[in-house]
Amino acid sequence: MIRILTLLAGLALVAACNTGPQDRTPDSLGEFKLGHNIVVADKMRQGPISRDATAEEWETNIRDAVQARFGGFDGDQLYHFGISVEGYMLAPEGFIYNPRSMLVINVTVWDDAANRKLNDEVHQITVVEDSTAATFFKGSGRERTKQEQMDGLTANALDQLGDWLVEMNETEGWFAAKPDLAGDETENSSTAE
């Protein structure tokens, strides 16, 4: 808990400017098709200086964004996401310094056909919000609503998630076609006839 709160406080003070949100949805994820999209936030920690957001708000926001971002892949193999919100900080309005909002999530990917997790250890993603000239000088708490902050953080987290999925598919073949499973299904269907 202390580690998450320290991370939230430290990263919120980072003042580097970014170019703004960038949708980095992968062009392809092999045979990936999104199955279950489970998001939980009941154990999340709120940063020391933050607007309030409920577990339900985070769960709905992330689940809807995951569905919109990854639900359109039409591969032949099902994969499930388990995402937990570990911590967040939404910059409030009216502080002397301008903290940046941030989000920490853990992700597990489950291979339905193999009936096992693809990553033995959770993959942690930590993001800070993008800065504009206005948010850099005035603070995002004054320039953005809570929902805008949550949407931006979620989009940045899903960009990193997409990058990681592409990397794991390229290096580990996570979403490669599994001809042995397809052969088993064909064999079973012909046996049934």
N, C-alpha and C positions, 0 to 999 in steps of 0.2 A: 504494500500500500504506500509506504513512504517513498519507495523508488518511483512509483507512477506519479505521485504528487510532485516530487522533486523534478522529474522529467517534464511534467506539465508546466511548472513554474519557470524552469530554465529555458525551455524552447519558446515560451510565450514572449520572452524578451528579445528574441532574435529579430533583427531589423532589416535583413536583406530584402530587396525588392525582387519580385518575380514578374514574369510577363503576363500573368493572369491564368485563369483556368484553361486547361487544354484537354479535350476529350481524346484519350489515347486508347480507345476501344480497339482490341486486336482485329486485324483483317480476317484472321483465321485461327481456329483452335482445333484443327484436326477433326476428330470424330466427337468433339465435345457437344453435349446437350445438357442444359441445366435441369436437374431434377429438383430435389428439396433445396430450399433457400431459407435456412434457419438463422435468425439473428436474435441474440439475447443480450440484454444490458442490465440485468438485475444486480450485478456485482460491480458495476462501473464506479469509478471514483471521479469526483468533480474537482477541478483545480481550485487553488486557494482564492483566486479573484476571477469570478466567472458568473455569467448569467446562468440561471437555472434551466435545465432541460430534463424531462422525465425519461425513464427507461423506455416507456412506450413510444415517445417521440423519436428517440434514436432508433429503436427497432423498426418502426414503420418507415422512417426516412431511408435507412440503409437497405432494408429489404426491398422497398419499391425501386430504389436506384439500381440494386443488383439485378432485379428482374428486367428493368429497362435496358441495362448495359449488356447483360450476358444471356438473357432469355431468348434472344433471337438466333443464337447459333443452332443449326439444325443437323448436328452430327447424329450418328446412329448409336452412340453409347452414352448412358446417363452418368452424370457426376453430381454430387451433392456438396453444397457449401454449408459449413458450420462457422458462424462468425460471432465473436463475443466482443462487445464494446468494453474496453478495459478502463479508459479514462478520457476525459475531455475538458476543454477549457474554452468558453465562449467569451471573447473580450466584451466587458461591460462598457457602458457609456459613462463618460465623465471623469475618468482618472487622469492624473497628471502625466503619467507615462502611458505609452500606447502598447499594451500587450497584444500579442497575436493569438488568435484562436488556434486550437490544436485538437487532434483526435488520435487515440491509440486503439487499434483493434487487433484481435488475434483471429487467424483464419485456418481452418482445416478443410481439406478437400477429400471427399470420399468417392471411391470408384465403386459404382453400384454392381457391375458384373463380377468384379473380383471380391466384392464384399469386404473391403478393407480401406483404411486410410492411406492416401498417397504420401502425405507428409507425416512422419512419425512424431515430430515435434511441431507444435503450432508455429505458424509463420506470423510474426508480428509486424504490423505496419504502423508507422508513426508519421503523421503529416501535420504541417502548419498551413494556415490559410495563405492564399496568394495576396500579394500587396499591390495596391495601385498608388499613384501619387497621393490621392486623397486619404486613403487609409494609412499610408505611411506617416503623414504629418498630423492627421486628425484622430487616427485610431479607427479600427473597424467597428468598434462599439458605437461610434457616432455615425458612421457611414453605412452600416449594414444592419438589417434586422437579424434577430436570432435565427429565423428560418434561412435567410440568405447565408449566414455563417455556417449553419449545419449543412446546407446543400453544397457549399463550396468545399468544405472539409470532406464530405462524403465523396464528391467527385474526385478529389485529389487522392483519396484512399483507394478508390476503384481504379484510377489510373495505375497506381502502384501494383494493385492486385492483378490487373491485366498484364502488366509488364512481367510480373513474376510467373504467371501462368504460361506466357509465351516462352520464357526462359526454361521453365521446367519441361515443357513439351519438346523444346529443341534439344535439351541436354539429357532428359530422362525418358522421353517418349510417352509422357503421361496420357496424351489423348490420341495416340497412334491407333490405327485400326487393329483390331484383335481378330485375325482370321480364324484362329482356333476356336474362339467363342462363336463366331458366325457359323463355322462348320458344325459345331455341336448343336446349334439351333436347327440347322438344316437337317442334320441327321435325325434329331428328335422328331421333327415334323414329318419326315418321310417314314419313320418307324411307326408314327401314330396312324398313318394312312394304311 
